[in-house]
Amino acid sequence: MKNSLFKRAIATAAAVPLALTQCLTYANAVSTDFVKAPAQNVQEGESLKLENLLYIPAEETVSTWNQTLSAAIASIGAEDGEVDVAKFRDDILSKAGAYKEAAAYALDQCIIPNKVNYEITGENDVVITGKISEPDLNLKIANTPADALHRIADSYNAPALKNVDYSTVKIGGDFKITIGTSALASGKKVAVTFAYTTADGTYGIGELPAYAIKKIEEIRKIDEAAIEKEVAADKVDEAKAKYNAKIDLIIDKLKKAERAVDKTLKADKNATYSDVSGLISDTNGWLKANGINRQLPGTASEIAAKEFIVKAYDTAIKTIDSKGVVDISAADLGGFADSIKNVTFSLANGKAEGIGTFDDAEQAEVKAWVEKNGYAFVDSYKKITAKVDFSGIKSVDAGSVEVEIERILVTDTTTTTQVTTTSTETTSTTSTESTSTTTEETTTTDTTSTTTETTSTSTETTSTTSETTSTSTTSETTSTTSETTSTTSETTSTSTDTTSTSTETTPVVTTVFTKVYATANTENAFYLNTETEFDKAQLSNVILHTVRIEAAVKEDGTIDETTKKETEIEAKDITADVSFGSATPANTYEKTNTSFKYKVPVSANGSVLKDVDGNDFTVTVFIGVKGDINLDNMANSVDASQALAFYAKTSTQGRGVYDVQLSESNLVLTPKSVYDEFAAFLGDVHHVSGAVVDRFATKDKRLIDANDASNILAFYAKRMNSANDQMTDAEIWEDILA
C-alpha cells in the first residue's frame, strides 16, 4: 500500500515488525532453564538449533516441536523491548519508488519517534505495538492530495489553498499485532490478529485500502470546497478538474490494492513443484505478468542472504536473545527450505496449504528400531505441512499459521496364507457297446425317436415322430465307453402324425448408463494478454447434472433413440467450485490469432466439465494487447490517432458512442460490433475515478479521450526505446499510469 501517505505509514509500521516476528518464536528461548522443557532434545549448555526443532525420536512419527518451543517461551516469562525500525529506514526508502518522499516523512515524523515495541506476555503470546501520529496534511509531499492542491494554488494564484483546515480528518492511530504462541503448549496452530484503531473505529489489515479511500475522499471534499472559495469563479471547474485528475490517480491505486485483497481471497490455484525453486520461479512469473518490477532470487538460500533479510533477522535475534541461546540463522532457514522436495501448493477461499518432503536425519536410528521390532526397513523421510488461513484478513482476526512435521516410514512385512484343498471324486460309468453295421437297402421307418438328456434331473419328455421314408444309408457305430455323471431320464415314445414348426426369437438388449454434464449461464469477456487469471464472473448458475439413461441397443450396436428414457438423478450447483485449471489470459494468448477469440475449458474439482453433447464445456474470451484499438496485436501511434478521432466525433460533434465507430479494423462492421466493444476495452487505458471500467463494461460506460491517446503514444515511445528492452509491456504500462 504505497500509494498515499497513509498507506505508506501503515505499510512501514506493519511490515517491518511482521518480518521480525518470524524470528521471535525462535528467539524466545533465552533462559538457561530451557533444558527443563518437555519433548527435550537440546542438551544443557547447548544452543537451540534448527535440527532440534525438526527432530523426531526413532520410535515416533510426529514431531513435538511446538511443545519444545512453548516450554522455551514459558521458561523466560514476560519480557519486552523495542524494535529499532530506524535501522531499516534506508532499505524501505530504496524500494519506495515514486513515493520515497512520502515514505521518508511517514517514517521520520509519524512512526519512528513513537517507537515500535514488542512484548512476550505472561500468557506467552507475542505482541507488537506501535503508533502512527497524525500527519500534516498541508505539507507538500509528492503524490499526495497536498501536492495536488499546492499545484492548484500556484496555478490559480490562491495561496490560501496551502493552509486548509483538516481538523476533522483523523488518520493517525495505534496498531497492534498479536501472535498467539500461547497455543503452542497444546497444538500447532498459531492465530494472528491485526488491529488498527483510529478515531473512526478498528480495522483489520485487509480493510485498510477501503479505509484509506474513505480518508482521501474526506480530504477531497474539503479541498473542493476550498477551491470553490479561493479560485476565481470562472476558473473553478477547470481547477477542480485538474485537482481531481491527480486525486483520481491516488484513488485508482487504492482501489487496485482493494481489488488485490479481494482477488487474493477468491484465488483458486493448485500446483506441484519438484522443489522450492519451482515455486519461486512461478512467483516471479506472476510478478512479471502483473507488471511488478521485482524478481526474487532463484533459491530460498539466496533470498535469505539478501541484505535486508539478514539485517531484519539478525536485529530481531540480537534484540531479544542477549544470551545467545538461539543458534538459528537466516541461512539455516533458507538452506532448509531449499532441501524440501515434492512441493504441492493449493490456494482456495483465503486458505493456502503447502506440503513437501525432506530427508530424515534420524534414518539410521529409525532403521535400527524397525529391525529390532522384527520388520524389514525400506525407507523413511519427513513431511512438512504448512497451512496459512488468511480468510479473515478483512477483519481483526487476520488468520492463522499451522505447521505439522511427520515421519513417513516404509517397511516390508511378510504375510503367510494357509490354503486347504478338498478333493471330491464322484464317478459314474455307463458302458455302451454297439456293433458297427452297414446296410444298403430302402428302409421305411415309422418312428424316429428323439431323446432329451438333462444332467442330474429326472425329466419326462415326449418324443415326437414324423412319418418319413429313409433312403439307403451306411452308418457306422463305434463302441464307446465314457465316464459321466449319472443322469436319470424317463422317456415315453408316442407316435403321432404332425408337422413340426420351428420359431426363432431375437432377444431385446437394453443398456443403462449414467451421463454427467454441466450447464451454466455464461458471458463473453475481454482480457489483456498480460493478465494472469480468467474471471469466474463469466459464469453463473453452474449446474452439474447426473442423468440415468436407459435404451434398447440395435443389432449394429447403436442406441435406438425411439426407446431412450432419461431420468435426472441429481442437479448440483457447483458455481463455487469452478475454475479454469492452469489456463490464464497470458498463456492462452497467441499473437497469430487475428480473431482474438478463444474457447477456454471450464473445470471443477480438478476435472474439465463436459456439455450435454460430451464436448468440453467452455466460455468465450477475447484477449488482446493493451492500447491496440485498430486490432493488429500492437499498440502504436495508429491506435492513438483512432482514439483522438473517436473523441473528437463524440465530444465536439455531439454524436453518440454507438453512432461512431472507434476501431478501423476490418473486424469491426458497425459501431455496435462486439469487436468495437473489444477495441474500446483495449483502448480505455486511462480510468477516471467513479467510472465503470471492469472487463464487462460496455462502450457507452467507457471514456475514450485525449488522455488515452497520450498514454498510448507514451507507451509506444517507451516500447521503441532499446533501453526498455528488458521491461515487459505490463511494466511499461505500470510506469506510465503511475
C-alpha positions in Angstrom: 0.0 0.0 0.0 2.4 2.6 -1.2 0.1 5.0 -2.9 -0.6 7.6 -0.3 0.9 9.0 2.9 -1.5 6.9 5.0 -0.7 3.7 3.1 3.0 4.2 3.3 2.7 4.8 7.0 0.7 1.7 7.6 3.0 -0.4 5.4 6.1 0.8 7.2 4.7 0.3 10.7 3.3 -3.1 10.0 5.6 -4.8 7.5 8.8 -4.5 9.4 7.5 -5.8 12.8 5.8 -8.6 10.9 9.0 -9.6 9.2 10.9 -9.5 12.5 8.2 -11.6 14.2 9.1 -14.6 12.1 12.2 -14.8 14.2 10.7 -14.1 17.6 9.4 -17.6 18.3 12.9 -18.9 17.9 14.5 -16.1 19.8 12.3 -16.5 22.9 14.4 -19.4 24.2 16.8 -17.2 26.2 16.7 -18.9 29.6 19.2 -21.4 31.0 16.1 -23.2 32.3 15.3 -24.2 28.8 16.7 -27.7 29.4 13.7 -28.4 31.5 11.4 -28.3 28.5 9.3 -31.4 27.7 10.0 -33.3 24.5 13.5 -32.2 25.2 16.2 -32.8 22.5 18.6 -30.0 23.4 21.3 -30.8 25.9 22.1 -28.4 28.8 24.5 -25.7 27.8 23.8 -26.1 24.1 22.2 -23.6 21.8 18.9 -24.2 20.2 19.5 -25.2 16.6 17.1 -25.8 13.7 17.7 -29.6 13.7 16.4 -29.6 17.3 13.0 -28.4 16.1 13.0 -30.8 13.2 14.0 -33.8 15.4 11.6 -36.8 15.8 12.7 -39.8 18.0 13.2 -43.1 16.1 10.2 -44.7 17.7 7.8 -41.8 17.0 6.3 -40.4 13.8 5.1 -37.0 14.7 7.2 -34.0 15.8 6.5 -32.2 19.1 8.4 -29.1 18.1 5.6 -27.0 19.4 5.9 -28.3 23.0 9.7 -27.7 23.0 9.2 -24.1 21.8 6.3 -23.4 24.1 8.3 -24.6 27.1 11.2 -22.3 26.0 8.9 -19.3 25.9 7.4 -20.2 29.3 10.8 -20.5 30.8 11.8 -16.9 30.3 8.5 -15.4 31.5 7.3 -11.9 30.5 9.7 -9.7 28.5 9.5 -6.6 26.4 11.7 -4.4 24.3 11.9 -2.0 21.3 12.2 -2.9 17.6 14.7 -0.4 16.1 12.8 0.5 12.9 15.4 3.2 12.1 17.8 0.5 11.1 15.6 -0.3 8.1 14.8 3.2 7.0 17.2 3.3 4.0 16.1 -0.2 2.9 12.5 0.9 2.9 13.1 4.1 1.1 15.2 2.3 -1.6 12.1 0.3 -2.5 9.6 3.2 -2.3 10.0 4.4 -5.9 7.9 7.5 -6.7 6.7 7.5 -3.1 10.1 7.9 -1.5 9.4 11.3 -0.2 6.1 10.2 1.4 7.8 7.2 2.9 10.5 9.3 4.4 8.0 11.6 6.0 5.9 8.8 7.4 9.0 7.1 9.0 10.8 10.1 10.3 7.8 12.0 11.6 4.9 9.6 12.2 6.4 6.3 13.2 10.0 6.2 14.4 9.6 8.9 17.1 6.7 6.8 18.6 8.7 3.6 18.7 7.6 0.1 17.7 7.6 -2.2 20.7 7.4 -6.0 21.3 6.2 -7.9 24.3 6.2 -11.5 25.4 3.1 -11.6 27.7 2.6 -13.7 30.8 0.4 -16.0 28.7 3.4 -16.5 26.3 1.9 -14.6 23.4 4.0 -12.2 21.2 2.5 -8.7 20.9 3.9 -5.9 18.6 2.5 -2.4 19.1 3.1 1.0 17.5 1.6 4.4 17.0 1.1 6.5 13.8 0.9 10.2 14.5 -1.5 12.5 12.7 0.3 13.7 9.6 0.5 17.3 8.5 -2.0 17.2 5.6 -0.9 20.7 4.4 2.7 19.6 3.9 3.5 19.4 0.1 4.8 15.9 -0.4 4.9 14.3 -3.9 2.0 12.1 -4.9 -0.3 13.2 -2.0 -3.5 15.3 -2.0 -1.5 18.2 -0.6 0.8 18.1 -3.6 -2.2 18.3 -6.0 -3.7 21.2 -4.0 -0.5 23.1 -3.9 -0.2 22.9 -7.7 -3.7 24.5 -8.0 -2.7 27.2 -5.5 0.3 28.1 -7.6 -1.5 27.9 -11.0 -4.5 30.0 -9.9 -2.9 32.4 -7.5 -4.7 31.0 -4.5 -2.1 30.8 -1.7 -4.8 30.1 0.9 -5.1 26.6 -0.5 -1.7 25.8 1.1 -3.2 26.2 4.6 -6.5 24.3 4.7 -8.3 23.3 7.9 -8.2 19.4 8.1 -9.0 19.2 11.8 -12.0 16.9 11.1 -9.9 14.3 9.2 -8.3 11.8 11.6 -5.8 9.4 10.1 -3.4 8.5 12.9 -4.0 5.6 15.3 -2.5 2.7 17.1 -1.7 -0.7 15.6 -1.4 -4.0 17.4 -0.3 -7.3 16.1 -0.9 -10.3 18.4 0.7 -13.7 17.6 -0.9 -16.4 19.7 2.1 -18.5 20.6 0.4 -19.5 23.9 -1.5 -22.1 21.8 1.8 -24.0 21.1 1.5 -25.7 24.5 -1.3 -27.9 23.2 -1.3 -27.5 19.5 0.5 -26.4 16.3 -1.8 -23.7 15.1 -0.9 -20.0 15.9 -3.6 -17.4 15.4 -2.6 -13.9 14.3 -4.6 -10.7 14.8 -4.1 -7.2 13.4 -5.9 -4.2 14.6 -5.5 -0.5 13.6 -7.5 1.6 16.0 -8.4 5.1 15.0 -11.0 7.7 15.9 -13.3 6.1 13.4 -13.1 2.6 14.8 -10.9 -0.5 14.5 -9.8 -2.0 11.2 -8.2 -5.3 10.0 -5.3 -5.2 7.7 -7.4 -6.1 4.7 -9.7 -3.2 5.4 -7.0 -0.6 5.2 -7.4 0.1 1.4 -11.1 0.9 1.8 -10.3 3.0 4.9 -7.6 4.9 3.0 -10.1 5.6 0.2 -12.6 6.9 2.7 -10.0 9.3 4.1 -8.9 10.6 0.7 -12.5 11.3 -0.2 -12.9 13.3 3.1 -9.8 15.3 2.1 -11.1 15.7 -1.5 -14.4 17.1 -0.2 -12.6 19.7 1.9 -10.2 20.6 -0.9 -13.0 21.1 -3.4 -14.8 23.4 -1.1 -11.6 25.4 -0.6 -11.1 25.6 -4.4 -14.6 26.9 -4.8 -13.9 29.6 -2.2 -10.4 30.7 -3.2 -10.2 30.3 -7.0 -11.9 32.7 -9.4 -15.4 31.7 -10.3 -14.8 31.3 -14.0 -11.8 29.0 -13.3 -13.3 26.9 -10.5 -14.5 24.0 -12.8 -11.2 23.9 -14.6 -9.2 23.9 -11.3 -11.3 21.2 -9.8 -10.9 19.0 -12.9 -7.1 19.3 -12.7 -7.1 18.6 -8.9 -9.5 15.7 -9.3 -7.3 14.2 -12.1 -4.5 13.9 -9.5 -6.7 12.6 -6.8 -8.2 10.0 -9.1 -4.8 8.5 -9.7 -4.4 8.1 -5.9 -7.9 6.6 -5.6 -7.3 4.3 -8.5 -4.2 2.9 -6.9 -6.0 2.4 -3.6 -8.8 0.6 -5.5 -6.3 -1.6 -7.1 -5.0 -2.5 -3.7 -8.6 -3.2 -2.6 -9.2 -5.4 -5.6 -6.0 -7.2 -4.9 -7.2 -8.1 -1.5 -10.5 -9.4 -2.9 -8.7 -11.2 -5.7 -6.4 -13.0 -3.3 -9.4 -14.1 -1.2 -11.1 -15.5 -4.3 -7.9 -17.0 -5.9 -8.1 -20.7 -6.7 -4.8 -22.4 -7.5 -3.2 -25.9 -7.4 0.4 -26.6 -8.4 3.1 -29.1 -8.0 6.8 -28.4 -8.0 9.9 -30.6 -7.7 11.4 -28.3 -5.2 11.0 -24.8 -3.7 12.9 -23.2 -6.6 10.0 -24.1 -8.8 7.6 -22.3 -6.6 9.9 -19.2 -6.6 10.1 -19.3 -10.4 6.3 -19.5 -10.6 6.0 -16.5 -8.2 8.4 -14.5 -10.4 6.3 -15.2 -13.4 3.3 -13.9 -11.6 5.1 -10.7 -10.6 6.2 -10.1 -14.1 2.8 -10.8 -15.6 1.2 -8.3 -13.2 3.7 -5.5 -14.0 5.5 -5.7 -10.7 9.1 -4.8 -11.4 10.6 -7.1 -8.8 12.1 -10.5 -9.1 13.0 -12.9 -6.3 16.4 -14.7 -6.3 16.2 -18.2 -7.7 16.6 -20.1 -4.4 15.5 -19.8 -0.8 19.1 -19.6 0.3 19.7 -16.6 -2.0 16.6 -14.9 -0.6 17.8 -15.5 3.0 21.2 -14.0 2.0 19.6 -10.7 0.9 21.0 -7.8 2.9 17.6 -6.6 4.1 16.5 -10.1 5.2 19.8 -10.7 7.1 19.6 -7.4 8.8 16.0 -7.9 9.9 16.6 -11.4 11.2 19.9 -10.6 13.0 18.3 -7.5 14.6 15.4 -9.5 16.0 17.7 -12.2 17.3 20.2 -9.8 18.9 17.4 -7.6 20.3 15.7 -10.5 22.1 18.4 -13.1 22.6 21.1 -11.3 24.5 22.4 -14.6 25.9 22.9 -16.2 22.6 20.7 -19.3 23.3 19.3 -19.4 19.8 21.7 -20.5 17.1 19.4 -20.5 14.0 20.5 -18.2 11.2 18.6 -16.9 8.2 21.0 -19.0 6.1 19.9 -22.1 8.1 16.2 -21.4 7.3 17.0 -20.8 3.6 19.0 -23.9 3.3 16.2 -26.0 4.9 13.7 -24.5 2.5 15.9 -25.5 -0.4 16.1 -29.1 0.9 12.3 -29.5 0.6 11.3 -31.6 -2.4 8.0 -32.7 -4.0 6.2 -29.5 -3.2 2.5 -29.2 -3.6 0.7 -25.9 -3.2 -3.0 -25.1 -3.1 -4.9 -21.9 -2.6 -8.7 -21.5 -2.2 -11.1 -19.3 -0.3 -8.4 -17.5 1.5 -6.6 -20.6 2.7 -3.2 -21.8 1.5 -1.5 -25.1 2.1 2.0 -26.2 1.2 3.3 -29.8 1.6 6.8 -31.0 1.0 9.2 -33.8 1.9 12.8 -33.7 3.2 15.4 -36.2 4.4 15.1 -38.0 7.7 18.1 -37.0 9.7 17.4 -39.9 12.2 17.1 -42.5 9.5 19.9 -44.7 10.9 18.3 -44.8 14.3 14.9 -45.5 12.7 16.3 -48.4 10.7 17.8 -50.0 13.9 14.5 -49.6 15.8 12.4 -51.1 12.9 14.6 -54.1 12.5 14.7 -54.6 16.3 11.0 -55.0 16.2 11.1 -57.7 13.5 10.3 -55.6 10.4 12.2 -55.1 7.2 13.2 -51.4 6.9 12.8 -49.9 3.4 13.0 -46.1 3.8 12.0 -43.2 5.9 11.6 -39.5 5.2 9.9 -36.5 6.8 6.9 -34.5 5.6 6.1 -30.9 6.5 2.7 -29.4 6.0 2.2 -25.6 6.4 -1.3 -24.1 6.4 -2.0 -20.4 6.3 -5.5 -19.2 6.8 -6.0 -15.5 5.8 -9.7 -15.7 5.1 -10.3 -13.3 8.0 -7.9 -10.6 6.6 -10.8 -8.2 6.3 -11.4 -8.3 10.0 -9.2 -8.0 13.1 -8.9 -11.8 13.2 -6.4 -11.8 10.3 -5.7 -15.5 10.2 -3.6 -18.3 11.5 -0.5 -20.4 10.7 -0.2 -24.2 11.4 2.8 -26.4 10.9 3.0 -30.2 11.1 6.1 -32.2 10.8 5.8 -36.0 10.4 7.9 -39.0 9.6 6.8 -41.3 6.8 8.0 -44.9 7.5 8.2 -47.5 4.7 8.6 -51.2 5.8 8.2 -54.6 4.3 6.0 -57.2 6.0 5.6 -61.0 5.2 2.1 -62.4 5.1 1.6 -66.2 5.3 -1.7 -67.6 3.9 -2.8 -71.2 4.6 -4.9 -72.8 1.9 -6.7 -76.1 2.4 -7.7 -78.1 -0.7 -10.5 -80.5 -0.6 -10.8 -83.1 -3.3 -14.1 -84.8 -4.1 -14.3 -87.6 -6.7 -17.6 -88.9 -8.0 -17.5 -91.5 -10.7 -20.5 -92.7 -12.6 -19.7 -95.1 -15.5 -22.0 -96.1 -18.3 -20.8 -98.7 -20.7 -22.4 -98.9 -24.1 -21.3 -101.4 -26.7 -22.6 -101.2 -30.3 -21.6 -103.2 -33.3 -20.9 -101.3 -36.5 -23.4 -102.4 -39.2 -23.6 -101.5 -42.8 -26.9 -101.8 -44.5 -27.7 -101.0 -48.1 -31.4 -101.0 -48.7 -34.6 -98.9 -48.6 -35.9 -98.8 -45.1 -39.2 -97.3 -44.0 -39.2 -96.1 -40.5 -42.5 -95.1 -39.0 -41.0 -93.6 -35.8 -37.9 -91.5 -35.2 -37.2 -91.2 -31.5 -35.7 -88.0 -30.2 -34.4 -88.2 -26.6 -33.7 -85.2 -24.4 -31.0 -85.7 -21.7 -30.9 -83.5 -18.7 -28.0 -83.6 -16.2 -28.8 -84.6 -12.6 -32.5 -84.2 -13.2 -35.3 -86.7 -13.7 -37.3 -85.5 -16.7 -40.3 -86.9 -18.5 -40.1 -85.9 -22.1 -42.4 -86.7 -25.0 -40.7 -87.7 -28.2 -42.4 -86.6 -31.5 -42.3 -88.9 -34.5 -42.9 -88.0 -38.1 -43.7 -90.5 -40.9 -40.8 -90.4 -43.4 -39.1 -92.7 -45.9 -35.4 -93.3 -45.4 -33.0 -94.0 -48.3 -30.2 -96.4 -48.4 -27.8 -95.4 -45.6 -24.5 -96.6 -44.4 -23.9 -96.0 -40.8 -21.0 -97.0 -38.6 -21.3 -97.2 -34.9 -18.2 -97.4 -32.8 -18.4 -98.9 -29.4 -17.6 -96.2 -26.9 -17.1 -96.2 -23.2 -17.5 -92.8 -21.4 -17.3 -91.7 -17.8 -20.1 -89.3 -17.0 -22.3 -88.1 -14.1 -25.3 -90.4 -13.8 -28.5 -89.0 -15.2 -31.9 -90.5 -15.0 -34.2 -89.7 -17.8 -37.6 -91.2 -18.4 -38.9 -91.0 -22.0 -42.2 -92.0 -23.3 -42.4 -92.6 -27.0 -45.6 -91.6 -28.8 -46.4 -92.0 -32.5 -48.2 -89.0 -34.0 -48.8 -87.6 -37.5 -47.8 -83.9 -37.0 -46.0 -81.2 -38.8 -43.0 -79.7 -36.9 -42.8 -75.9 -36.8 -39.6 -74.0 -35.7 -39.7 -70.4 -34.4 -36.6 -68.2 -33.7 -36.9 -65.1 -31.5 -34.1 -62.5 -31.2 -33.8 -61.2 -27.6 -34.0 -57.4 -26.9 -30.8 -56.0 -25.5 -31.1 -53.0 -23.2 -28.3 -50.7 -22.0 -28.3 -48.5 -18.9 -25.7 -45.9 -18.3 -25.1 -42.6 -16.4 -24.3 -39.3 -18.1 -22.8 -36.3 -16.3 -22.8 -32.9 -17.9 -22.8 -29.2 -17.0 -25.0 -26.2 -17.8 -24.4 -22.6 -16.9 -25.2 -19.0 -17.7 -22.1 -17.6 -19.5 -21.0 -14.2 -20.6 -18.3 -13.3 -23.0 -15.4 -11.3 -21.5 -12.4 -9.2 -22.6 -8.9 -9.7 -21.3 -5.4 -8.2 -21.7 -2.7 -10.6 -22.7 -0.8 -9.7 -19.5 -3.4 -10.9 -17.1 -2.8 -14.0 -15.0 -6.3 -15.2 -14.2 -9.6 -15.6 -16.0 -12.6 -14.1 -14.3 -15.1 -16.6 -12.8 -17.7 -13.8 -13.1 -18.2 -15.1 -16.7 -20.1 -18.0 -15.2 -23.2 -18.2 -13.0 -25.7 -20.8 -12.1 -23.3 -23.7 -13.0 -25.2 -26.9 -12.5 -23.7 -30.4 -12.7 -26.4 -32.8 -14.0 -26.3 -36.6 -13.4 -28.7 -38.4 -15.6 -29.6 -42.1 -15.8 -30.2 -43.2 -19.4 -32.0 -46.5 -20.4 -32.4 -47.6 -24.1 -32.6 -50.5 -26.4 -29.5 -51.4 -28.5 -29.8 -52.1 -32.2 -28.1 -55.0 -34.0 -25.4 -52.6 -35.2 -24.6 -51.7 -31.6 -26.1 -48.2 -31.7 -28.8 -46.9 -29.4 -32.4 -47.0 -30.5 -33.3 -43.3 -29.9 -37.0 -44.1 -30.0 -36.7 -46.2 -26.8 -34.4 -43.8 -25.0 -35.5 -42.8 -21.5 -33.7 -40.2 -19.3 -34.1 -39.8 -15.6 -32.2 -37.0 -13.8 -30.7 -38.3 -10.6 -29.1 -35.1 -9.3 -28.7 -31.5 -10.2 -25.9 -29.9 -8.1 -24.9 -26.2 -8.1 -21.1 -26.1 -8.4 -20.7 -22.4 -9.2 -18.3 -22.0 -6.2 -16.1 -24.9 -7.4 -15.4 -23.9 -11.0 -12.0 -22.7 -12.2 -10.1 -22.5 -15.5 -7.4 -25.0 -14.5 -4.0 -23.8 -15.4 -5.2 -21.6 -18.3 -4.6 -17.9 -18.0 -5.0 -15.0 -20.5 -1.2 -14.7 -20.6 -0.6 -18.3 -21.6 -3.7 -18.6 -23.8 -3.0 -15.5 -25.9 -1.4 -16.1 -29.3 -0.2 -13.2 -31.4 -1.0 -15.2 -34.6 -4.7 -15.4 -33.6 -6.1 -12.4 -35.6 -9.7 -13.1 -34.4 -8.6 -12.6 -30.8 -11.3 -15.1 -29.9 -10.6 -18.2 -27.7 -12.7 -21.0 -26.1 -11.4 -21.7 -22.6 -12.4 -25.0 -20.9 -14.0 -24.8 -17.5 -13.0 -27.2 -14.7 -14.4 -28.2 -11.3 -12.6 -30.1 -8.6 -9.6 -30.8 -11.0 -11.6 -32.1 -14.0 -12.7 -30.4 -17.2 -16.5 -30.2 -17.3 -18.5 -31.6 -20.3 -21.5 -30.2 -22.0 -24.7 -32.1 -22.8 -23.1 -33.4 -26.1 -20.0 -34.7 -24.4 -17.7 -31.8 -25.5 -15.5 -29.7 -23.2 -17.6 -27.0 -21.5 -16.1 -23.7 -22.5 -16.5 -19.9 -22.2 -15.7 -17.5 -24.9 -13.0 -14.9 -24.3 -11.3 -12.1 -26.3 -7.7 -11.5 -25.5 -5.7 -8.6 -26.9 -2.9 -6.0 -26.3 -3.5 -3.0 -24.1 -3.9 0.1 -26.3 -4.5 -1.8 -29.5 -7.5 0.0 -30.9 -7.1 -1.0 -34.5 -6.7 -4.7 -33.5 -3.4 -5.6 -35.1 -1.8 -7.0 -32.0 0.3 -4.0 -31.2 -0.1 -0.6 -29.6 1.3 2.4 -31.5 0.6 5.8 -32.9 -2.1 4.5 -35.2 -4.1 3.5 -32.2 -3.6 6.9 -30.5 -4.8 8.6 -33.7 -8.0 6.5 -33.8 -8.6 7.3 -30.1 -8.4 11.0 -30.8 -10.6 10.8 -33.9 -13.3 9.0 -31.8 -13.0 11.5 -29.0 -13.4 14.4 -31.4 -16.5 13.0 -33.0 -18.2 12.1 -29.8 -17.2 15.2 -27.7 -17.4 18.1 -30.2 -19.9 16.8 -32.8 -22.4 15.6 -30.3 -22.6 12.1 -31.7 -23.3 9.1 -29.5 -20.7 6.4 -29.0 -22.8 3.9 -30.8 -23.1 6.2 -33.8 -19.3 6.4 -34.2 -17.0 3.5 -35.0 -13.9 3.5 -32.8 -11.7 1.0 -34.5 -10.9 1.0 -38.2 -10.2 -2.8 -38.1 -11.8 -4.9 -40.8 -13.2 -7.0 -38.0 -15.5 -4.1 -37.0 -18.5 -3.9 -39.2 -20.7 -1.5 -37.2 -20.2 0.8 -34.1 -22.2 -1.8 -32.2 -20.0 -4.7 -33.2 -18.5 -6.9 -30.4 -15.1 -6.0 -31.9 -15.7 -2.3 -31.4 -16.6 -3.1 -27.8 -13.4 -5.1 -27.6 -11.4 -2.2 -29.1 -12.9 0.2 -26.5 -11.8 -2.2 -23.7 -8.2 -2.3 -25.1 -8.1 1.5 -25.7 -9.5 2.6 -22.4 -6.1 2.7 -20.8 -6.7 5.7 -18.5 -9.5 5.4 -16.0 -11.1 8.3 -14.1 -12.4 7.8 -10.6 -16.0 6.7 -10.4 -16.1 5.2 -13.9 -17.2 1.7 -14.5 -14.2 0.2 -16.1 -14.3 -3.6 -15.5 -14.0 -6.0 -18.3 -17.8 -6.3 -18.7 -18.3 -2.5 -19.1 -19.9 -1.5 -22.5 -18.6 1.2 -24.8 -21.1 3.7 -23.5 -19.8 3.3 -20.0 -16.2 4.0 -21.0 -14.4 7.3 -21.7 -12.0 7.2 -24.7 -10.3 10.6 -24.8 -7.1 12.5 -25.3 -5.7 11.0 -22.1 -5.9 7.5 -23.6 -4.3 8.7 -26.8 -1.5 10.4 -24.9 -0.8 7.3 -22.8 -0.8 5.0 -25.8 1.8 7.3 -27.5 3.9 7.3 -24.3 3.8 3.5 -24.3 4.8 3.3 -27.9 7.7 5.7 -27.4 9.0 3.6 -24.4 8.5 0.3 -26.2 10.5 1.5 -29.2 13.4 2.7 -26.9 16.0 -0.1 -26.7 16.8 1.0 -23.2 13.5 -0.6 -22.2 14.0 -3.9 -24.0 14.2 -5.8 -20.6 10.9 -4.4 -19.5 7.6 -6.2 -20.2 4.6 -4.4 -21.6 3.0 -4.7 -18.2 6.0 -3.0 -16.5 6.0 -0.1 -19.0 2.2 0.5 -18.6 2.6 0.4 -14.8 5.3 3.0 -15.1 3.3 5.2 -17.4 0.0 5.1 -15.5 1.7 5.5 -12.1 
